[in-house]
């Protein structure tokens, strides 16, 4: 799982690439730690390259979403491939995370 | 095979190198010393030759002077008797001359007056006019005088009379000028014995096998070995006759030649007497170099003894110096066998050996520390493992095993404990069942599973709409979830009499419905949020009427996300394809058979790839 984080005009652009599974979930948690800080974050996650996410991955997206909400910010995830989108749909995460 | 010791190998190499240097040195010394000795020997032999030549010249000169004097006297007299008397006197008085003659040519042949001293010192006279045979000495002397027209030395011949000795003769022709011609008036000869020359030749031996010879045209004084004479002559002449050779020598050309006799190399030095005879001394190199050969043998012996000593000394030295290596390697072996307390050899020198030993001690200490740490860790791991096994037993004990005929379930955690769960309760022809999956795996998931399982059990007894039950579970789990974990859960309640199914899917995989007469399908459900995330989330329930004999397969993502080594997932399509098989809808098969068949299918797909998520399958029939 490769993650790139860029701050552009008060907006945080995140690009995800690869599989997010048990083997790299801990690393991913460390990688997104910067996103857990700051007031009123505006996070835009591009999921074009993300091919799979495990339930642990889902948990991390959930944590991120909750953190963003508690800080009064917003977060969107875009360009999810159908398999990943399906997981978000089934678990009902589509209800709480803005997926474009 | 026993390995050769380092000291042996190293000292062997040293010896080989030193031996090579020694051999090369020996060859150089051998060649140089041989050359020096040979040169020196040749020079000294040449010196001997020169002194020999001088000693030979002296009597010859004396005889020549005497003869010339006598010839001058005879020239002044016309009287033959007087001439004979003069000859007699010369022979008697001159100790060197043992015989003499005067020859006067005449029509009948030469008229000769000859006197000689016999072996007891008495002088005899002899006179003859004419009647000489062609090969007589007198005829030959006359012919030679006519030919040479100057004084000459006759080749050695056996003396006349009772004397058994070789003599040579100096012939002095007397010429008288008559008009334009000079006419031979007579010849005066003086005989000189050459036994002293022979003796001198025999005595003169710079080396045991040396040969000294005097060559006078066709005769050689000194040796009788004809083969050797031919060799010496050939070596001296080199296709030149003696006269030419004498010319060369007078011009200062080299008077030394080398020649082979069989396998023996010899050298010959030679020089001319003034009468044209050639004196030579031959020496074989073998004898010349005998002294160096002895020296060389001594050198070789010293070398061999030296090399042997060097070998043993260097071997011992190297062995002493490398002793610590042997000891350290023994110590390493002991350490390898588990004896970490092995004492290492003391090394007093401050060199690489000391460094090696220090490194060894460091290694020994590191390994000891590492092993101790490993022991502690292993013990801790073992303890944790045994605790996990207890936890697994507890967790498995939470799962309901009291299967009714129409239901069976299987749960296989990926680790000792897992986050999957299932539950069922049959009450008054109503079957209440649930399948759930906690996000993540292992101990954290298992604790969440226990919480969820307890909540499920609690609400199962409540007679409330199914979405209320899920909401209660959600609130209960959310309350005790500070770690953003979540649980996907499918809860269903089926009326076994009429096949009416109420269900609520909280973010779980859709269950599979296999109707008795129709295609298997995924049961669509509203996308309710997984539980444990938001309190009071409005869960919605749905319902469906199922025909009698409909089979329901509920499962967790351990099935559809089972992964092959090539990262291919089992997937929803394969799962549905399995559900479409006649076997899956075969009601004569028990639910246990169905569960095991699905599990077997997934296992077959996954192959050797390790299970990476908890697997749960629940099968029931209406």
Interface residues (C-beta under 8 A of the other chain):
Chain A: X19 X21 X22 X52 X54 X55 X56 X58 X59 X62 X63 X66 X89 X90 X91 X92 X93 X94 X95 X96
Chain B: X437 X438 X439 X440 X441 X484 X485 X486 X488 X506 X507 X508 X509 X510 X527 X528 X529 X530 X533 X534 X557 X561 X567 X569 X612 X613
